[in-house]
Amino acid sequence: MEVFGTQALIPEIGMFAVQKLPYHSCRRCGRCCTAKLIPLYEKDLERLGGFRSFYMPTNSLEREITGAAYKMMMVNSRCVFLDGTICKVYDMRPDTCRRHPFIVTRKRILVSAACPGVDWSRENNDLDYYRTLSSGISERLDRFIEARSRLSSRWTRLLAPGQRPQP
């Protein structure tokens, strides 16, 4: 697998930080709609306003990372709008779903580590499109990643060379 530049896995969010945006072709596997946090922003709620009981409040950590007050409701770990592997509200789907498997912030390009539709051998030229769709989450997520990086650096400096933390 050829990867665009250096990649670093951010395990808390299951995404790689990369230098260039790879191509994506949806395989309609439904992985992005299963056992995932799907943050919902005001424009998503307005777009899906004709539906009831599809969202719930985020918890404090989810709000801190995403900036979203609500998230998609899951039934048996699957999005309420997922029918098999087909989205019942595809034309009205939230921005989180529209931009998957990418989050493009002012500082980073993030790519899902689990999406089988990512084609690392081709470059995607829609960076601005994905940056716009990522606007709700980008600032908070950048802050989370920077805080995580600072903590990791401090932890590394505390450890003597060759030592690892005990579980």
Secondary structure, 3 states (H helix, E strand, C coil): CCCCCCCEEECCCCEEEECCCEEECCCCCCHHHECCCCEECHHHHHHCCCCCCCEEECCHHHHHHHCCCEEECEECCEECCEECCEECCHHHCCHHHHHCCEEECCCCEEEECCCCCEEEEEECCCHHHHHHHCHHHHHHHHHHHHHHHHHHHHHHHHCCCCCCCCC
